[in-house]
Amino acid sequence: MATVYDPFIEGLNLIGAPVVQSTSAPTSSDGGAIGTIWVVPGSGVYVLTNQVGSVSTWTLLSSGGNQEIIVTVAPGSAVALTNNTTANLAILPLTRGTWDISLMGTFTGSPTGTQTRIGISTTSSTFASLDGKNSAISPTVPTSGGDITLTTAPLRVTPTGNTNYYGLVRANFTVGSVSAYGVIRAVKMSE
C-alpha cells in the first residue's frame, strides 16, 4: 500500500526540488522525484507526492488553501479482476475537511456477458449503498467490443480526521478476462 505525502499535515520543504513549467496539468506519465514541482502559469502548482510504478499522485497547491489530490492507475498498471469480486482500484487518503471526490474507471479485456461497476467507499473492497452518489453500474453487454468507462458524480464527504477512501471496481463476466484502470480525484472545498 502506498502512502501519500500530505503537505498540509507534514509541512512542505521544497528547497532544491526540481521544477517543471508546463502549459497543462501533470498526468500519470509525468514522473519525477518525489517533491518535483510542476508549475502551470495562471492555473496552479502541483507537487509529486507519490509514485509507484506508473501510478502517480500529484497534489495541487493553491494560495487559497484549496487542495486537489489525484491518484492515477495507468492502463499499463491495470488491476486484474476476478469475476464478481470487488477490488480496490486506488486508495485516496484524505484529511479533515470538506471534500468532493469523483472516480473514473475503465474496464478493458475480452470478456463475454459483462456488467461493470465502480464506486467510492470508506471500506476496502466493499461497496456502500447504491444511492447514485457514490457508484455507477453499466448495463450487461453480451460481448465486449471495446473498453467500458464509468464515472461517478462528485461525492461530498466531511471526514473529521485522516480517512482512506477507496476507488472500487467490479466486473461480472462469464468468459474471458477483465482489468481496470482509472483516476480517483478529491478537491478540498473547506476545512
C-alpha positions in Angstrom: 0.0 0.0 0.0 1.3 3.4 -1.0 1.5 6.3 1.4 0.7 9.8 0.0 2.6 12.7 1.5 0.1 15.4 2.6 1.9 18.8 2.7 -0.9 20.3 4.8 -0.1 17.9 7.7 3.6 17.2 7.4 4.8 20.6 6.1 6.4 21.1 2.8 10.2 21.5 2.3 10.8 22.0 -1.4 14.3 23.6 -1.2 16.3 22.4 -4.1 13.3 20.4 -5.6 13.2 20.1 -9.4 10.8 22.5 -11.1 8.9 21.8 -14.4 7.0 24.6 -16.1 4.2 23.5 -18.5 1.0 24.7 -20.2 -1.0 21.8 -18.8 -1.5 19.8 -15.5 0.7 16.7 -15.0 -0.5 13.2 -15.8 0.4 9.8 -14.6 3.1 9.5 -17.3 4.7 12.7 -16.0 7.0 11.2 -13.3 10.0 12.5 -11.5 11.4 12.5 -8.0 9.0 12.9 -5.0 8.8 16.6 -4.3 9.0 17.6 -8.0 7.2 20.9 -8.5 5.0 21.3 -11.7 4.0 24.9 -12.4 1.2 25.7 -14.8 1.2 29.6 -15.1 -2.2 31.1 -14.3 -3.6 27.7 -13.3 -1.7 26.1 -10.4 1.3 24.5 -8.8 1.4 20.7 -8.4 3.8 18.6 -6.2 4.6 15.0 -7.0 3.7 13.3 -3.6 3.8 9.6 -4.5 4.9 7.4 -7.4 4.7 3.6 -7.5 5.5 2.1 -10.9 3.3 4.1 -13.3 0.8 5.2 -10.6 1.5 8.9 -9.9 -0.1 11.1 -7.2 0.1 14.8 -7.9 -1.2 17.3 -5.2 -2.4 20.7 -6.4 -1.5 23.5 -4.0 -3.1 26.9 -4.2 -2.8 30.1 -2.1 -6.4 29.9 -1.2 -5.9 26.7 0.8 -7.6 24.5 -1.7 -6.0 21.1 -2.3 -6.5 18.6 -5.0 -5.3 15.0 -4.7 -5.3 12.8 -7.8 -4.4 9.1 -7.8 -4.0 7.6 -11.3 -3.7 3.9 -12.2 -2.4 3.9 -15.8 -3.5 1.3 -18.4 -0.1 -0.4 -18.1 -0.8 -1.0 -14.4 -4.4 -2.0 -14.7 -5.8 -4.1 -11.8 -6.7 -7.7 -12.9 -10.2 -8.6 -11.8 -11.8 -11.9 -10.7 -15.4 -12.5 -11.7 -17.9 -10.8 -9.4 -15.3 -9.8 -6.9 -14.8 -6.2 -5.7 -11.3 -4.9 -5.9 -9.6 -1.7 -4.8 -8.6 0.3 -7.8 -6.9 3.1 -5.7 -6.7 4.4 -2.2 -7.2 8.1 -1.6 -6.1 9.3 1.9 -7.9 12.5 3.0 -7.5 14.8 5.9 -10.2 16.6 8.0 -12.4 19.0 6.0 -15.0 19.0 3.2 -14.0 17.3 0.0 -15.6 16.5 -3.3 -14.5 13.0 -4.6 -15.0 11.7 -8.1 -14.0 8.4 -9.7 -13.5 7.3 -13.3 -12.9 3.6 -14.0 -12.1 2.0 -17.4 -12.6 -1.7 -17.9 -10.6 -3.5 -20.6 -10.2 -7.1 -21.7 -12.0 -9.7 -23.8 -14.9 -10.8 -21.6 -18.4 -12.2 -22.5 -21.6 -11.3 -20.6 -20.1 -8.3 -18.8 -21.6 -5.9 -16.3 -19.2 -3.4 -14.7 -19.5 -1.3 -11.6 -17.4 1.4 -9.9 -17.8 3.1 -6.5 -16.3 5.1 -3.6 -16.3 3.7 -0.1 -14.5 4.1 3.2 -14.3 0.3 3.5 -11.7 -1.6 1.5 -13.2 -3.8 -1.3 -16.8 -3.1 -0.1 -19.4 -1.1 -2.0 -21.5 1.3 0.1 -25.2 1.9 -0.6 -26.4 2.3 -4.2 -27.8 5.8 -3.8 -26.4 7.0 -7.1 -24.0 9.5 -5.5 -21.1 7.2 -5.0 -21.4 4.4 -7.6 -22.2 3.7 -11.3 -23.2 0.4 -12.9 -23.2 -0.4 -16.7 -25.8 -2.5 -18.4 -24.8 -6.1 -19.2 -23.2 -6.2 -22.6 -23.2 -9.6 -24.4 -19.7 -9.3 -25.9 -17.1 -6.6 -25.1 -16.2 -4.7 -28.3 -14.0 -2.2 -26.5 -13.2 -0.6 -23.2 -16.1 0.4 -20.9 -15.6 3.6 -18.9 -17.8 4.7 -16.0 -17.7 7.9 -13.9 -19.3 8.9 -10.6 -20.8 12.3 -9.8 -18.8 14.3 -7.2 -19.5 12.9 -3.7 -19.2 15.4 -0.9 -17.6 14.0 2.2 -16.6 15.6 5.5 -14.1 13.4 7.3 -13.3 14.5 10.9 -9.8 13.1 10.7 -7.5 11.2 8.4 -9.7 8.8 6.4 -9.0 6.5 3.5 -11.5 6.5 0.6 -11.3 3.6 -1.8 -12.0 3.7 -5.5 -13.7 0.3 -6.2 -14.2 -1.7 -9.3 -16.0 -5.0 -10.1 -16.9 -6.9 -13.2 -19.4 -9.7 -13.6 -18.4 -11.8 -16.7 -18.8 -15.4 -17.8 -15.8 -15.9 -20.1 -12.5 -14.1 -20.7 -10.6 -11.6 -18.6 -11.1 -8.1 -17.3 -8.7 -5.5 -15.9 -9.5 -1.9 -14.7 -7.6 1.4 -14.6 -8.6 4.9 -13.9 -8.5 8.0 -11.7 -9.8 8.9 -8.3 -9.8 12.7 -7.5 -10.6 14.8 -4.5 -10.8 18.5 -4.2 -10.8 20.1 -0.7 -13.7 22.6 -0.5 -13.1 23.9 3.0 -11.5 23.0 6.4 
